[in-house]
């Protein structure tokens, strides 16, 4: 069985992604490591623990507390997208589950180092924890089979800037460390869940599809829609539509169900850490050799262009119905 560590800045779509992964019987989530991003660190930790409470069961992964700020600068905030509490300001009670005392980076390194099976990392937030782990113990981090990153934008569907997606912009220096490291990366950029050329590519949930998930009738299914209330309201105001684009679940689906990836391309990714207008931009080159400093001679990264929209929605529905 494949093993995964999920690194998350747990807000509303992260919670759905965690629930989907934890319900998938074909994989084992060995740990959840938390980083500040969408919300402050302790809020993100609380939200991860609330999600575990909602999922329920006896075989749940431990939660570890990670970095509370980026490598350089201050944390960006996304409370206008996810709510002040990161879960739609519904007012969920304090969690029963509690975090581990061991730090996230130390736990990540220990689990990877002692794992006898292939292990992958899925990142749903800023890459601070991962960059610190790489800096401390590169040989251990080289044992990862793959890192799947929800982040970046290849078509200008960035936030809060036109070219820079939130997770990468939140810690560009960390993202650059990760992208230059050499472990294979699959990057699922923001536009995969924000736009669609046809219904076959559309990973966004319509109002009817959200209602169908709530009609599953479980507390978990209702939670996965209700906690996104602020995001749904934001989309109504900003885009004049009632859809739910689930960036983090899309990335988890790409990792756990790679057959859902329709189009992708091999490349090497660099992150701009200096531009005044392009700070945090992800730049992909498809050249096998490049004169760009620090970039590998072989194409070690994959950028997802489109996903099987109906297949993704079926996968999400089926996991939440389990």
N, C-alpha and C positions, 0 to 999 in steps of 0.2 A: 504494500500500500504506500502510495506517495505521501511524503511528509512535507509540511509547510509551516513556516513562521509568517504570521501576518503582522506587519508594522502599520499602525493606524493612528490618525489624529481624530479619534472617533467622534463624528457628528452623524447627521441623519442618514446619509447614503452609505457611510462606513458601517453603520449598524446593520443595514440591510445586507451589505456584503459579508459581514461576519456571520449573520444568521444563515445566509445561503451556504457559506463554506462549512459551517458547523453542522448543518443538516445533510451534507453530502456524504454518503457512506463510502464513497470510493477514495476518500482522502483522509488524512489525519492532520489536524491543526495542532502542532506541538506546542505552540506558544502564541500569545498575543502580546506584542510589545507596543507601547504607546508613546507618542511624541506630540508635542504641542504643535498646533497648526490652525485648523478651523476654529478651535476654542482653546483656552488655556489648558495647560497640562492636566491639572487635577480634574477639570471638567471632562476632558477626553477620557481619563481613567475611569471616572464615574460612569460615563456613557458606555464604555466597554463592559463594565461589570453589570450594568442594567441589562445590556443585551444578553449576557450570559444567563441572567435570571430569566429573561423572556424565553430563551431557547430551552432551558431546563435540561434535565438528564444528569447522569452521574459521571460521564466521561468528558468533561469540559476542560479546555486548556487553561493553564495559569496565565495571569495577566501581570506584566512587568512594567514598571514606571521608567520612562526614558527622559530625553532632553526636554527642558522647559523653554528653550530659546534656540534660535538658529546659531550657526557657527559665528556669523558676523551680523550685527544689527539687532533689530527688535522683531518680535513676532508680528506677522500680519494677522488680521482678524476677519472672520467670515460670519459673524453673528447675524448680519443682515440676510444671509443666505439660509442659515440653519437654526436661527433663534439664539437667544442669549445663553440658553443651556445646551445648545447644539442638537437638541431633540425636539424642535418645534415648539418649545415653551409650553408643553402639555402639562408639566408638573408631575413627572414620574417620581415615585417614592425612592428613597435611598436604597441602594442595592444590598442584597444579602451577601453576595460574593465580595471578597476583599482581595486587593493586590498582594503579590509576593513582596518580600523584603529585598530580595536580590534585584539589582538594577537591570534595566532592559538590555543594555549593551553587554553586560557580563553574562546575562542569561542567553542572549543570542549567540555569543561566542561559545559558551559551554555546550549548548544544544547542538550547534553545527559541528563542533569538534568531536563530540562523543556519539554522533549519529552513525549507525552502521548501514543506513540505507541512503538512497538519494534524497536530498533535502533541498527545497526551493524556498525563496523568500518572495513574498508579495507585499508591495508597499502601496499604501493608500493615502499617504500624507507627505509632508516634507521628509527629505532623506537624511536628516541630521543623525539619527541613531545609527543608520547604516554606514554613513561616512566616518563616524567616530570608531565604529567596530573595525572598518577597513584600515584606518590609520593605526589603531592599536595592534591588531593581529591580522595582517594581510594574508598570511599563510593559511590561517583557519578559514577566513572568508572565501579563499579560493576553492574551498571544498563545495561551495554552493553549485548546484547544477544550473540554476538560472535565477535571475531576479526579474519579476514582472512588476513594472512600474506604472501606476496610474499617474500620468503627468505629461506635461508638454503639450505643444500645439504646433502642428505643421501647416495649418491653413489659416492662422490668425484668429482662431476661436479661443482667444485667451481671456483670462480674468486675473486681476482687474485691469491689466493693460492688453492692448490688442494682440500682442505677439507673445505674451508670457502667461502661461497657465499658473494657477495659484500655488499648487504644490511645489513646483520648481522655483517660482519667484520667491516663495517663503524662505528658501535656503539655496540659492544658486550655487554657492561654493560647495555645499554638501553634494548637490546633484552632479557637479563637475567631477568631484572625487569619485563618485560611484560610476559615472559614465566612462571615466578613463581607466577604471580598475582592471578590466579585461574579462570579467565573468560575463557570459552571455546575458543580454538584457532584452526583454520584450517590453516595449513601451506602448501603452494604450493611451493615446492622446485624447484631449477633451472633446474634439469634434466627433469622435466615434459615437458618443452618446448625445451630442448636441445638435446634430444635423443628419439628414438622410437624403440620398438621391432617389430612393424608392422605398416603398413599404418593406421590401425584403431586407433593407439595411437599417431600418428604424428600431433602435433599442429603447426609445422613449416609451413610457407607459401613458396611454390615453386615460381619460376619466373612466371609461368603461373597463379598461384593464385594471386600473386601480381598484375599482369597485369589485371586480371579480376576485382579486386577491383578498380583499376584506371579507368577501363572502365565503372564503374558506372556513371562517368562523372561529379560528383560534386566536388566543391573545397575541401570539407571535405575529400572525398574518396582519392583524389590525395594527399592531405596533409598527410594522414595517411601512405602512402607509401613513399612519397618524403622525409618526415622529418627523415626517417630511413636510408637515403642514406649512412651515415658514418657506421652504423651498418652493412648494406648489404655489403659494401666494405670491412669491417673488416672480415666478414665471408668468403668472397672470398679469402682473403689472409691467414687467419688463418686455415680455414677448407676446402678450395678448393671447395666450393659449393656456389651456389647462392640461399640461403634460408634465411628466416627471422624468427627467433625465438622470439616470442612475450611473454616474461615472464609476464609482468604486465597485459596484456589483458587476459592471461590464468588464472591468479589469480582472476581477476574481474569476469570472466565467472564462476569460481568455486563458488564464492559468490552469484552471481545473478542467476545462473542456476546450482544448485548443482546436478541436474540430469545428467550433463555432466561428473561428476566424475565417473570413471569406477572402480578404485581400490584405497583403502585407508586403513590405519590401525590406531587404537586407541593407544595412548601412552602418556607419559609425556616427554617434551622436556627441556633439559638443554643446556645452552650455555657456552662454554669454554671461560673464561675471563683471563686466566693466562698462558696457554701453549705457548711455544715459536714456535712450529710448528702447533699447533691446535687452535690458538687464533681465536675466532669467529666461531668455529665449532659447529654445532647443533647436539646434541646427544639425540636420542630417545630411551626410555626404555618402553617395553611393560608390565613390571611387575606391578601388581596392587598395590603392596606395595614394597617400596624400602628403603634402608638405606641411600640413597644419601641425603645429607643435603638440606633442603629447598624444597624438591619435594613433591607434593601432594600424598596422599594415593590412590586417584582415578584417573583414566585415563581421563584427561580433554582436551587432545589435539588430533587432527587428522592430519595425514600427508598424503597428496595425492600422490599416486604412478603413476597413469595413468589417462588420460582424454580421452574422446571421440573426437579424432582428427577431423574427418569430421563434427561432430556436432558442435565443437567449431568454425570451419571455416564458417559453415553455419550461426551460430549465429552472428559472426563478420560481415559477408557480409550483412546479413539482417538488422542489426542495422545501418550500414553505408549507406545503401540504403534508409533508412526512410526519 
